[in-house]
Amino acid sequence: SGSGGSAGGCATLGITGDTITFDGTNDLDKLASTQILTPGAQSQSWSRFGMTWNDDHLFIAVVSEAFEADFRPVHIYLEADTALGTAAGADGKEYSSLTAKLPFTPTHLIAVRSKNDGGAGNYNGVYLPASAWANQSLALVENADTFLSADKHTVSVRVPRQQLGCPTELRVAVHVVNAVSGNEWKDVVPGTHTPWAAAATGYYELSLKSNPPTANWQLK
């Protein structure tokens, strides 16, 4: 089954968050314009990333030309906790013989691509770092948890906050694994994120106890 229902068991965040109903049609536009930003290393000038949340879920929509190809995923790395210590770099999930360098140590990876099952089973999901990110803690169900627009430019995903350990604080870094020589990583968030660099940089810190516009996310 999908992630429907409440993420029961998490403490109330104390905000009036949006409840988004994704269905694959104009999903980015369902987020407030203040909750949408323009990535760096854009695949097209119209690439976008949007995220909002409420007590129960994170809601994320990504617009990228990369999704025209079946197997170019967006990887959304999160360090999710009730308090964040000092950031320390780490490796991401290997994909297409590429391993992203990350500027913090994630607790979770949300991974989505336009073709979920290429013959090796469900790919879209929430992953944990154990065993080099081989451990999928939640399989995301197409047309229930994840959606793909008809033009294959937008993927949207809803993830229960409980699946992330009921965090109140997040570190966030995002990129598309493009896997094209010279353009291995595209649509990076924030624009300073450098998954190709040994000393990776660039991420956001967010408190889920408020819901600020992307312009006020803390860039690190």
N, CA, C and O of each residue as an XYZ file, in Angstrom:
880
protein
N       0.835     -1.184      0.000
C       0.000      0.000      0.000
C       0.871      1.234      0.000
O       2.074      1.134      0.240
N       0.302      2.393     -0.261
C       1.044      3.638     -0.300
C       1.195      4.225      1.077
O       0.978      3.569      2.096
N       1.585      5.515      1.072
C       1.854      6.165      2.350
C       0.642      6.911      2.868
O       0.769      7.851      3.653
N      -0.531      6.491      2.429
C      -1.735      7.206      2.811
C      -1.962      7.212      4.302
O      -1.484      6.338      5.026
N      -2.701      8.214      4.752
C      -3.015      8.300      6.162
C      -2.033      9.163      6.906
O      -1.122      9.743      6.315
N      -2.218      9.245      8.180
C      -1.407     10.095      9.042
C      -0.084      9.437      9.366
O       0.023      8.211      9.422
N       0.922     10.270      9.580
C       2.197      9.773     10.092
C       2.107      9.755     11.613
O       2.908     10.388     12.301
N       1.135      9.031     12.122
C       0.840      9.030     13.541
C       2.053      8.680     14.377
O       2.912      7.912     13.947
N       2.122      9.240     15.566
C       3.221      8.969     16.446
C       4.253     10.073     16.502
O       5.080     10.082     17.414
N       4.236     11.010     15.559
C       5.158     12.139     15.576
C       4.560     13.284     16.378
O       3.352     13.519     16.348
N       5.423     13.990     17.095
C       4.970     15.158     17.832
C       4.488     16.235     16.874
O       5.042     16.403     15.788
N       3.468     16.954     17.276
C       2.945     18.039     16.444
C       4.003     19.118     16.286
O       4.656     19.508     17.254
N       4.167     19.596     15.062
C       5.187     20.599     14.779
C       4.789     21.987     15.248
O       5.645     22.842     15.475
N       3.495     22.209     15.393
C       3.045     23.511     15.846
C       2.920     24.539     14.746
O       2.878     25.738     15.021
N       2.858     24.088     13.495
C       2.652     25.003     12.371
C       1.371     24.612     11.652
O       0.894     23.484     11.771
N       0.832     25.548     10.918
C      -0.287     25.247     10.035
C       0.304     24.999      8.658
O       0.451     25.922      7.856
N       0.639     23.751      8.396
C       1.278     23.412      7.128
C       0.258     23.107      6.055
O      -0.906     22.820      6.333
N       0.724     23.177      4.825
C      -0.138     22.859      3.691
C      -0.304     21.349      3.567
O       0.628     20.588      3.829
N      -1.485     20.930      3.168
C      -1.717     19.552      2.756
C      -1.849     19.555      1.245
O      -2.771     20.153      0.690
N      -0.915     18.878      0.584
C      -0.835     18.881     -0.874
C      -1.379     17.561     -1.398
O      -1.041     16.499     -0.874
N      -2.205     17.617     -2.410
C      -2.697     16.415     -3.069
C      -2.072     16.337     -4.449
O      -2.527     16.992     -5.387
N      -1.026     15.529     -4.565
C      -0.374     15.329     -5.855
C      -1.173     14.338     -6.693
O      -1.761     13.394     -6.165
N      -1.187     14.566     -8.017
C      -1.839     13.613     -8.916
C      -1.142     13.519    -10.265
O      -1.651     12.865    -11.176
N       0.034     14.173    -10.411
C       0.768     14.126    -11.665
C       0.436     15.237    -12.635
O       1.039     15.317    -13.706
N      -0.505     16.093    -12.290
C      -0.903     17.195    -13.163
C      -0.574     18.521    -12.486
O      -1.180     18.882    -11.477
N       0.391     19.242    -13.051
C       0.789     20.559    -12.526
C       1.109     20.504    -11.031
O       0.702     21.378    -10.267
N       1.846     19.461    -10.625
C       2.088     19.273     -9.196
C       2.960     20.365     -8.593
O       2.761     20.741     -7.438
N       3.924     20.882     -9.352
C       4.747     21.958     -8.799
C       3.893     23.152     -8.436
O       4.144     23.815     -7.429
N       2.884     23.433     -9.248
C       2.033     24.608     -9.026
C       1.155     24.468     -7.790
O       0.523     25.437     -7.368
N       1.108     23.272     -7.204
C       0.325     23.078     -5.985
C       1.064     23.573     -4.750
O       0.478     23.704     -3.675
N       2.351     23.846     -4.912
C       3.124     24.463     -3.846
C       3.081     25.970     -4.023
O       2.992     26.467     -5.145
N       3.144     26.691     -2.921
C       3.218     28.148     -3.001
C       4.484     28.547     -3.752
O       5.509     27.871     -3.656
N       4.411     29.636     -4.493
C       5.570     30.076     -5.267
C       6.773     30.353     -4.380
O       7.915     30.228     -4.822
N       6.523     30.728     -3.134
C       7.617     31.011     -2.198
C       8.316     29.747     -1.721
O       9.366     29.822     -1.083
N       7.739     28.577     -2.027
C       8.322     27.305     -1.612
C       9.014     26.587     -2.770
O       9.292     25.390     -2.697
N       9.288     27.338     -3.839
C       9.905     26.797     -5.046
C      11.190     27.566     -5.313
O      11.230     28.784     -5.142
N      12.242     26.865     -5.732
C      13.495     27.528     -6.072
C      14.046     26.981     -7.385
O      13.603     25.950     -7.891
N      15.025     27.704     -7.918
C      15.694     27.318     -9.155
C      17.014     26.634     -8.820
O      17.846     27.228     -8.134
N      17.231     25.403     -9.282
C      18.475     24.694     -8.959
C      19.680     25.297     -9.675
O      19.545     26.133    -10.569
N      20.853     24.849     -9.257
C      22.069     25.090    -10.008
C      22.293     23.968    -11.011
O      21.591     22.957    -10.981
N      23.269     24.141    -11.901
C      23.595     23.134    -12.927
C      22.324     22.652    -13.626
O      22.098     21.450    -13.766
N      21.509     23.594    -14.056
C      20.191     23.270    -14.604
C      20.282     22.446    -15.886
O      21.120     22.706    -16.750
N      19.407     21.452    -15.991
C      19.288     20.720    -17.252
C      18.558     21.549    -18.296
O      18.790     21.407    -19.497
N      17.673     22.416    -17.822
C      16.991     23.402    -18.675
C      16.703     24.622    -17.815
O      16.727     24.547    -16.587
N      16.432     25.743    -18.467
C      16.160     26.971    -17.713
C      14.900     26.852    -16.862
O      14.704     27.630    -15.928
N      14.045     25.879    -17.182
C      12.798     25.714    -16.443
C      12.893     24.669    -15.329
O      11.872     24.330    -14.729
N      14.079     24.155    -15.038
C      14.247     23.236    -13.902
C      13.824     23.921    -12.610
O      14.107     25.101    -12.404
N      13.148     23.181    -11.744
C      12.695     23.738    -10.478
C      12.687     22.647     -9.401
O      12.626     21.453     -9.693
N      12.751     23.105     -8.146
C      12.614     22.226     -6.980
C      11.695     22.913     -5.994
O      11.856     24.101     -5.717
N      10.736     22.182     -5.464
C       9.828     22.731     -4.470
C       9.612     21.754     -3.332
O       9.534     20.544     -3.544
N       9.516     22.292     -2.112
C       9.277     21.435     -0.952
C       8.491     22.200      0.101
O       8.741     23.379      0.352
N       7.545     21.514      0.706
C       6.817     22.038      1.850
C       6.511     20.870      2.771
O       6.840     19.725      2.461
N       5.877     21.159      3.908
C       5.613     20.096      4.881
C       4.484     20.510      5.812
O       4.131     21.683      5.935
N       3.939     19.496      6.458
C       2.997     19.722      7.554
C       3.328     18.722      8.667
O       4.399     18.117      8.645
N       2.438     18.543      9.625
C       2.735     17.643     10.737
C       3.044     16.216     10.281
O       3.820     15.509     10.924
N       2.441     15.802      9.184
C       2.495     14.395      8.797
C       3.454     14.069      7.659
O       4.017     12.975      7.636
N       3.655     14.979      6.719
C       4.377     14.638      5.491
C       5.319     15.739      5.026
O       5.142     16.916      5.339
N       6.343     15.309      4.256
C       7.065     16.199      3.350
C       6.448     16.055      1.973
O       6.087     14.953      1.560
N       6.326     17.170      1.261
C       5.810     17.184     -0.104
C       6.885     17.802     -0.992
O       7.308     18.934     -0.757
N       7.327     17.068     -2.006
C       8.435     17.510     -2.848
C       8.048     17.340     -4.309
O       7.498     16.311     -4.701
N       8.341     18.361     -5.115
C       8.143     18.288     -6.560
C       9.425     18.763     -7.236
O       9.993     19.787     -6.857
N       9.876     18.010     -8.245
C      11.104     18.318     -8.971
C      10.789     18.347    -10.459
O      10.189     17.419    -11.002
N      11.204     19.429    -11.107
C      11.015     19.581    -12.553
C      12.387     19.521    -13.206
O      13.255     20.341    -12.908
N      12.587     18.550    -14.100
C      13.869     18.363    -14.776
C      13.664     17.664    -16.111
O      12.839     16.759    -16.235
N      14.421     18.093    -17.098
C      14.420     17.407    -18.391
C      14.955     15.989    -18.266
O      14.661     15.130    -19.097
N      15.744     15.748    -17.220
C      16.363     14.431    -17.046
C      15.339     13.309    -16.978
O      15.642     12.177    -17.357
N      14.133     13.599    -16.502
C      13.131     12.551    -16.326
C      12.566     12.040    -17.646
O      11.819     11.062    -17.659
N      12.916     12.695    -18.769
C      12.557     12.136    -20.066
C      13.242     10.786    -20.283
O      12.734      9.931    -21.008
N      14.396     10.608    -19.647
C      15.082      9.315    -19.658
C      14.582      8.492    -18.476
O      14.396      9.022    -17.380
N      14.367      7.215    -18.695
C      13.728      6.387    -17.678
C      14.528      6.279    -16.385
O      13.944      6.185    -15.305
N      15.858      6.293    -16.481
C      16.677      5.863    -15.352
C      17.618      6.952    -14.835
O      18.706      6.642    -14.350
N      17.218      8.213    -14.931
C      17.987      9.295    -14.334
C      17.224      9.783    -13.099
O      16.248     10.523    -13.220
N      17.665      9.370    -11.929
C      16.877      9.646    -10.719
C      17.217     10.989    -10.097
O      18.306     11.527    -10.301
N      16.281     11.516     -9.346
C      16.582     12.592     -8.408
C      16.825     11.947     -7.058
O      16.049     11.108     -6.601
N      17.921     12.357     -6.425
C      18.286     11.870     -5.103
C      18.187     13.031     -4.126
O      18.865     14.047     -4.284
N      17.353     12.878     -3.133
C      17.098     13.904     -2.116
C      17.660     13.382     -0.802
O      17.069     12.512     -0.162
N      18.811     13.925     -0.406
C      19.484     13.477      0.811
C      19.068     14.343      1.987
O      19.035     15.570      1.898
N      18.750     13.674      3.095
C      18.285     14.359      4.295
C      19.071     13.881      5.507
O      19.283     12.681      5.687
N      19.494     14.811      6.322
C      19.899     14.492      7.682
C      18.754     14.954      8.561
O      18.565     16.150      8.783
N      17.993     13.994      9.057
C      16.725     14.266      9.735
C      16.852     13.902     11.205
O      17.175     12.764     11.544
N      16.593     14.882     12.086
C      16.775     14.628     13.506
C      15.958     15.654     14.293
O      15.302     16.518     13.711
N      16.006     15.551     15.592
C      15.400     16.575     16.445
C      16.412     17.637     16.844
O      16.039     18.669     17.402
N      17.692     17.394     16.563
C      18.755     18.378     16.759
C      19.901     17.984     15.839
O      20.169     16.796     15.654
N      20.578     18.966     15.263
C      21.658     18.711     14.316
C      22.994     19.070     14.956
O      23.173     20.169     15.479
N      23.929     18.120     14.904
C      25.274     18.393     15.362
C      26.117     19.000     14.248
O      25.584     19.557     13.288
N      27.413     18.891     14.379
C      28.333     19.400     13.370
C      28.241     18.559     12.111
O      28.256     17.330     12.181
N      28.148     19.203     10.972
C      28.049     18.482      9.709
C      29.383     17.825      9.368
O      30.444     18.431      9.518
N      29.311     16.572      8.904
C      30.494     15.832      8.476
C      30.198     15.176      7.133
O      29.121     14.609      6.948
N      31.129     15.246      6.203
C      30.908     14.729      4.858
C      30.734     13.224      4.818
O      31.164     12.512      5.725
N      30.096     12.745      3.757
C      29.821     11.316      3.603
C      29.631     11.007      2.128
O      29.517     11.909      1.297
N      29.598      9.719      1.817
C      29.305      9.272      0.460
C      27.815      8.996      0.306
O      27.155      8.552      1.246
N      27.293      9.265     -0.892
C      25.918      8.941     -1.208
C      25.784      7.548     -1.796
O      26.709      6.738     -1.735
N      24.631      7.289     -2.359
C      24.329      5.992     -2.958
C      24.981      5.879     -4.331
O      24.844      6.789     -5.150
N      25.677      4.797     -4.596
C      26.247      4.572     -5.926
C      25.119      4.360     -6.934
O      24.164      3.626     -6.680
N      25.254      5.019     -8.073
C      24.242      4.848     -9.124
C      24.925      5.073    -10.468
O      25.591      6.087    -10.674
N      24.757      4.133    -11.367
C      25.358      4.211    -12.699
C      26.871      4.448    -12.596
O      27.441      5.245    -13.341
N      27.504      3.738    -11.657
C      28.946      3.797    -11.402
C      29.403      5.166    -10.907
O      30.583      5.498    -11.017
N      28.492      5.956    -10.370
C      28.800      7.265     -9.806
C      28.398      7.270     -8.335
O      27.329      6.780     -7.972
N      29.262      7.825     -7.499
C      28.962      7.953     -6.071
C      29.089      9.407     -5.679
O      30.175      9.983     -5.744
N      27.993      9.997     -5.277
C      27.996     11.415     -4.896
C      28.757     11.616     -3.601
O      28.721     10.783     -2.695
N      29.457     12.758     -3.538
C      30.049     13.220     -2.295
C      29.080     14.208     -1.660
O      28.520     15.068     -2.340
N      28.888     14.078     -0.354
C      27.886     14.868      0.344
C      28.531     15.676      1.459
O      29.485     15.216      2.088
N      28.012     16.889      1.713
C      28.625     17.764      2.710
C      28.144     17.519      4.138
O      28.554     18.226      5.058
N      27.289     16.535      4.329
C      26.836     16.130      5.654
C      26.596     14.635      5.624
O      26.698     14.006      4.572
N      26.280     14.069      6.767
C      26.041     12.625      6.850
C      24.536     12.373      6.878
O      23.898     12.574      7.912
N      23.961     11.939      5.762
C      22.504     11.781      5.710
C      22.016     10.616      6.562
O      22.726      9.635      6.786
N      20.799     10.759      7.020
C      20.099      9.658      7.670
C      19.136      8.964      6.718
O      18.750      7.817      6.942
N      18.746      9.669      5.647
C      17.765      9.130      4.711
C      18.047      9.652      3.303
O      18.593     10.740      3.122
N      17.666      8.857      2.326
C      17.680      9.244      0.917
C      16.305      8.963      0.332
O      15.806      7.841      0.420
N      15.691      9.980     -0.263
C      14.471      9.798     -1.055
C      14.910      9.752     -2.512
O      15.454     10.729     -3.025
N      14.682      8.637     -3.178
C      15.136      8.432     -4.555
C      13.939      8.144     -5.449
O      13.135      7.259     -5.160
N      13.830      8.903     -6.538
C      12.696      8.743     -7.454
C      13.202      8.910     -8.888
O      13.996      9.808     -9.168
N      12.752      8.065     -9.774
C      13.026      8.211    -11.205
C      11.740      7.944    -11.978
O      10.759      7.457    -11.416
N      11.751      8.267    -13.272
C      10.493      8.179    -14.014
C      10.065      6.736    -14.266
O       8.868      6.455    -14.317
N      11.009      5.826    -14.423
C      10.669      4.403    -14.538
C      11.081      3.728    -13.250
O      12.272      3.600    -12.962
N      10.118      3.301    -12.484
C      10.383      2.768    -11.159
C      11.081      1.415    -11.229
O      12.152      1.239    -10.649
N      10.492      0.476    -11.921
C      11.016     -0.888    -11.979
C      11.582     -1.154    -13.370
O      10.837     -1.298    -14.339
N      12.898     -1.217    -13.453
C      13.544     -1.528    -14.725
C      13.870     -2.993    -14.865
O      14.649     -3.377    -15.737
N      13.277     -3.826    -14.008
C      13.516     -5.255    -14.050
C      14.227     -5.783    -12.822
O      14.334     -6.994    -12.626
N      14.718     -4.862    -11.988
C      15.423     -5.269    -10.771
C      14.598     -4.994     -9.516
O      15.111     -5.074     -8.400
N      13.319     -4.670     -9.703
C      12.454     -4.396     -8.569
C      12.231     -2.919     -8.359
O      12.704     -2.081     -9.127
N      11.504     -2.618     -7.308
C      11.102     -1.251     -7.006
C      12.323     -0.386     -6.694
O      13.095     -0.715     -5.793
N      12.507      0.716     -7.428
C      13.620      1.631     -7.140
C      13.169      2.811     -6.282
O      13.856      3.188     -5.333
N      12.033      3.386     -6.609
C      11.577      4.571     -5.887
C      11.328      4.219     -4.426
O      10.594      3.282     -4.113
N      11.946      4.981     -3.548
C      11.786      4.657     -2.135
C      12.565      5.574     -1.224
O      13.242      6.505     -1.662
N      12.448      5.283      0.058
C      13.243      5.918      1.096
C      14.308      4.913      1.520
O      13.992      3.789      1.910
N      15.573      5.325      1.439
C      16.701      4.451      1.727
C      17.404      4.904      3.000
O      17.388      6.082      3.355
N      18.026      3.932      3.682
C      18.848      4.189      4.858
C      20.316      3.930      4.501
O      20.595      3.160      3.582
N      21.251      4.559      5.209
C      22.649      4.477      4.790
C      23.322      3.130      5.001
O      24.413      2.906      4.478
N      22.698      2.220      5.758
C      23.317      0.917      6.006
C      23.646      0.210      4.699
O      22.897      0.295      3.725
N      24.774     -0.487      4.693
C      25.197     -1.299      3.537
C      25.231     -0.481      2.253
O      24.701     -0.894      1.222
N      25.866      0.687      2.335
C      26.052      1.560      1.165
C      24.715      1.899      0.505
O      24.582      1.856     -0.718
N      23.737      2.235      1.334
C      22.416      2.662      0.863
C      21.650      1.554      0.127
O      20.818      1.835     -0.736
N      21.936      0.301      0.475
C      21.201     -0.807     -0.141
C      19.885     -1.091      0.567
O      19.062     -1.855      0.061
N      19.676     -0.487      1.730
C      18.522     -0.787      2.578
C      17.392      0.196      2.292
O      17.491      1.375      2.633
N      16.333     -0.278      1.674
C      15.157      0.558      1.395
C      14.160      0.371      2.536
O      13.608     -0.713      2.727
N      13.941      1.451      3.292
C      13.044      1.350      4.445
C      11.582      1.518      4.063
O      10.688      1.097      4.798
N      11.339      2.136      2.908
C       9.968      2.324      2.440
C       9.963      2.325      0.927
O      10.650      3.134      0.302
N       9.196      1.430      0.332
C       8.979      1.452     -1.110
C       7.883      2.464     -1.423
O       6.783      2.386     -0.875
N       8.183      3.404     -2.295
C       7.203      4.412     -2.686
C       6.393      3.909     -3.872
O       6.954      3.487     -4.883
N       5.091      3.955     -3.743
C       4.181      3.348     -4.707
C       3.768      4.385     -5.753
O       3.332      5.486     -5.419
N       3.914      4.011     -7.019
C       3.529      4.909     -8.099
C       2.041      5.236     -8.035
O       1.209      4.371     -7.763
N       1.732      6.480     -8.286
C       0.362      7.003     -8.296
C      -0.325      6.912     -6.933
O      -1.546      7.021     -6.824
N       0.479      6.710     -5.914
C      -0.016      6.797     -4.537
C       0.921      7.662     -3.714
O       0.486      8.558     -2.989
N       2.218      7.384     -3.835
C       3.250      8.155     -3.141
C       4.049      9.032     -4.099
O       4.488     10.122     -3.731
N       4.236      8.555     -5.330
C       4.986      9.287     -6.350
C       4.149      9.431     -7.603
O       3.301      8.594     -7.911
N       4.410     10.520     -8.320
C       3.672     10.803     -9.554
C       4.630     11.339    -10.599
O       5.606     12.015    -10.275
N       4.342     11.031    -11.862
C       5.108     11.511    -13.004
C       4.163     12.231    -13.944
O       3.108     11.706    -14.299
N       4.543     13.441    -14.348
C       3.690     14.203    -15.262
C       3.694     13.561    -16.653
O       4.603     12.806    -16.999
N       2.676     13.870    -17.432
C       2.527     13.273    -18.755
C       3.698     13.621    -19.676
O       4.062     12.817    -20.534
N       4.290     14.805    -19.511
C       5.430     15.187    -20.348
C       6.759     14.678    -19.799
O       7.813     14.968    -20.366
N       6.722     13.920    -18.700
C       7.908     13.335    -18.078
C       8.920     14.406    -17.677
O      10.130     14.205    -17.789
N       8.418     15.530    -17.215
C       9.292     16.596    -16.736
C       9.192     16.804    -15.231
O      10.080     17.419    -14.641
N       8.142     16.310    -14.599
C       7.942     16.551    -13.170
C       7.725     15.237    -12.434
O       6.873     14.433    -12.812
N       8.510     15.030    -11.376
C       8.196     13.962    -10.432
C       7.820     14.619     -9.111
O       8.420     15.615     -8.707
N       6.843     14.061     -8.458
C       6.403     14.565     -7.154
C       6.301     13.386     -6.206
O       6.018     12.256     -6.606
N       6.541     13.685     -4.934
C       6.594     12.614     -3.944
C       6.107     13.147     -2.604
O       6.364     14.293     -2.236
N       5.402     12.290     -1.892
C       4.950     12.567     -0.537
C       5.523     11.497      0.372
O       5.343     10.304      0.125
N       6.215     11.919      1.424
C       6.868     10.968      2.329
C       6.399     11.240      3.754
O       6.468     12.382      4.208
N       5.927     10.226      4.468
C       5.514     10.429      5.858
C       6.689     10.864      6.728
O       7.779     10.298      6.640
N       6.466     11.850      7.550
C       7.501     12.311      8.468
C       7.934     11.189      9.412
O       9.091     11.140      9.831
N       7.024     10.305      9.738
C       7.360      9.184     10.619
C       8.428      8.296      9.994
O       9.262      7.740     10.708
N       8.414      8.154      8.661
C       9.415      7.331      7.988
C      10.810      7.948      8.079
O      11.808      7.269      7.837
N      10.877      9.216      8.423
C      12.157      9.914      8.569
C      12.572     10.039     10.031
O      13.520     10.754     10.354
N      11.860      9.340     10.911
C      12.194      9.373     12.324
C      11.577     10.530     13.075
O      12.071     10.915     14.135
N      10.498     11.096     12.542
C       9.796     12.213     13.181
C      10.716     13.405     13.444
O      10.769     13.902     14.569
N      11.441     13.872     12.423
C      12.390     14.961     12.656
C      11.694     16.299     12.861
O      10.561     16.515     12.430
N      12.412     17.182     13.531
C      12.018     18.590     13.583
C      13.063     19.474     12.909
O      12.828     20.663     12.689
N      14.232     18.886     12.579
C      15.297     19.620     11.905
C      15.778     18.794     10.711
O      15.799     17.564     10.759
N      16.165     19.495      9.637
C      16.658     18.810      8.446
C      17.889     19.514      7.892
O      17.990     20.740      7.919
N      18.819     18.714      7.392
C      19.773     19.165      6.387
C      19.344     18.556      5.067
O      18.904     17.407      5.026
N      19.470     19.318      3.978
C      18.942     18.898      2.679
C      19.959     19.201      1.590
O      20.494     20.308      1.524
N      20.226     18.214      0.733
C      20.965     18.418     -0.508
C      20.350     17.510     -1.566
O      19.977     16.373     -1.275
N      20.246     18.010     -2.789
C      19.491     17.327     -3.842
C      20.282     17.393     -5.150
O      20.940     18.392     -5.439
N      20.209     16.326     -5.927
C      20.747     16.372     -7.291
C      20.124     15.276     -8.142
O      19.631     14.269     -7.633
N      20.157     15.497     -9.428
C      19.800     14.470    -10.408
C      21.081     13.764    -10.832
O      22.070     14.415    -11.171
N      21.063     12.426    -10.812
C      22.189     11.659    -11.340
C      21.990     11.549    -12.844
O      21.240     10.704    -13.331
N      22.682     12.424    -13.567
C      22.495     12.532    -15.013
C      23.293     11.480    -15.775
O      22.858     11.009    -16.826
N      24.472     11.106    -15.243
C      25.288     10.002    -15.782
C      25.667     10.193    -17.246
O      25.702      9.230    -18.012
N      25.947     11.428    -17.630
C      26.463     11.743    -18.959
C      27.848     12.334    -18.770
O      28.020     13.253    -17.969
N      28.838     11.824    -19.491
C      30.214     12.265    -19.310
C      30.327     13.782    -19.426
O      29.896     14.373    -20.416
N      30.905     14.397    -18.412
C      31.033     15.843    -18.354
C      29.823     16.535    -17.755
O      29.889     17.710    -17.393
N      28.720     15.809    -17.652
C      27.486     16.334    -17.045
C      26.854     15.262    -16.164
O      25.681     14.917    -16.308
N      27.670     14.751    -15.252
C      27.220     13.614    -14.436
C      26.129     13.988    -13.443
O      25.311     13.144    -13.078
N      26.105     15.248    -12.999
C      25.153     15.689    -11.985
C      24.468     16.956    -12.482
O      25.129     17.883    -12.948
N      23.168     16.992    -12.384
C      22.405     18.154    -12.849
C      21.391     18.551    -11.785
O      21.096     17.794    -10.860
N      20.865     19.770    -11.947
C      19.760     20.263    -11.115
C      20.061     20.095     -9.623
O      19.331     19.428     -8.889
N      21.161     20.725     -9.205
C      21.615     20.588     -7.821
C      20.929     21.628     -6.934
O      20.702     22.768     -7.340
N      20.608     21.204     -5.722
C      19.982     22.065     -4.710
C      20.739     21.866     -3.401
O      20.861     20.745     -2.909
N      21.252     22.977     -2.837
C      21.258     24.331     -3.378
C      22.201     24.460     -4.568
O      22.876     23.502     -4.945
N      22.239     25.640     -5.149
C      23.088     25.850     -6.316
C      24.568     25.690     -6.022
O      25.366     25.519     -6.944
N      24.949     25.742     -4.743
C      26.337     25.558     -4.332
C      26.687     24.100     -4.044
O      27.833     23.800     -3.709
N      25.722     23.190     -4.167
C      25.948     21.767     -3.900
C      26.865     21.186     -4.974
O      26.629     21.378     -6.167
N      27.927     20.465     -4.541
C      28.920     19.938     -5.487
C      29.135     18.450     -5.268
O      30.160     18.071     -4.703
N      28.218     17.591     -5.689
C      28.377     16.149     -5.447
C      29.550     15.537     -6.189
O      29.961     14.419     -5.879
N      30.097     16.253     -7.165
C      31.232     15.764     -7.940
C      32.578     16.051     -7.265
O      33.602     15.528     -7.703
N      32.596     16.863     -6.220
C      33.838     17.315     -5.599
C      34.169     16.475     -4.377
O      33.287     16.129     -3.592
N      35.451     16.147     -4.221
C      35.871     15.328     -3.073
C      35.502     15.999     -1.755
O      35.098     15.327     -0.806
N      35.638     17.312     -1.695
C      35.204     18.066     -0.517
C      33.890     18.754     -0.872
O      33.853     19.949     -1.168
N      32.827     17.979     -0.836
C      31.527     18.481     -1.283
C      31.071     19.655     -0.427
O      31.361     19.719      0.768
N      30.360     20.571     -1.048
C      29.845     21.742     -0.351
C      28.368     21.917     -0.673
O      27.828     21.285     -1.581
N      27.732     22.789      0.097
C      26.399     23.257     -0.241
C      25.261     22.395      0.259
O      25.050     21.278     -0.213
N      24.518     22.941      1.235
C      23.287     22.298      1.685
C      22.445     23.333      2.409
O      22.920     24.421      2.734
N      21.191     22.984      2.657
C      20.297     23.812      3.445
C      20.068     23.181      4.811
O      20.075     21.959      4.961
N      19.865     24.046      5.804
C      19.359     23.606      7.102
C      17.984     24.220      7.306
O      17.768     25.400      7.027
N      17.052     23.400      7.798
C      15.662     23.823      7.960
C      15.139     23.364      9.312
O      15.443     22.258      9.760
N      14.361     24.207      9.954
C      13.568     23.776     11.095
C      12.153     23.507     10.598
O      11.522     24.369      9.986
N      11.670     22.315     10.866
C      10.308     21.978     10.449
C       9.255     22.598     11.357
O       8.058     22.452     11.110
N       9.692     23.286     12.400
C       8.736     23.922     13.305
C       8.167     25.209     12.722
O       7.243     25.796     13.286
N       8.712     25.641     11.608
C       8.143     26.758     10.855
C       8.165     26.344      9.391
O       8.663     25.271      9.054
N       7.630     27.186      8.527
C       7.584     26.828      7.111
C       7.968     28.067      6.295
O       7.125     28.662      5.623
N       9.263     28.452      6.364
C       9.678     29.695      5.726
C       9.762     29.560      4.212
O       9.844     28.446      3.695
N       9.742     30.668      3.502
C       9.987     30.630      2.067
C      11.398     30.146      1.790
O      12.282     30.281      2.636
N      11.613     29.582      0.606
C      12.939     29.059      0.267
C      14.015     30.128      0.382
O      15.169     29.814      0.673
N      13.653     31.386      0.157
C      14.632     32.471      0.253
C      15.200     32.602      1.662
O      16.271     33.179      1.847
N      14.487     32.069      2.658
C      14.939     32.152      4.047
C      15.490     30.829      4.580
O      15.823     30.723      5.760
N      15.587     29.809      3.697
C      16.254     28.581      4.139
C      17.713     28.898      4.437
O      18.321     29.717      3.747
N      18.269     28.273      5.434
C      19.647     28.563      5.838
C      20.628     27.835      4.916
O      20.727     26.608      4.930
N      21.342     28.616      4.123
C      22.328     28.058      3.193
C      23.644     27.864      3.920
O      24.171     28.789      4.538
N      24.168     26.653      3.839
C      25.426     26.304      4.517
C      26.478     25.887      3.506
O      27.602     25.557      3.884
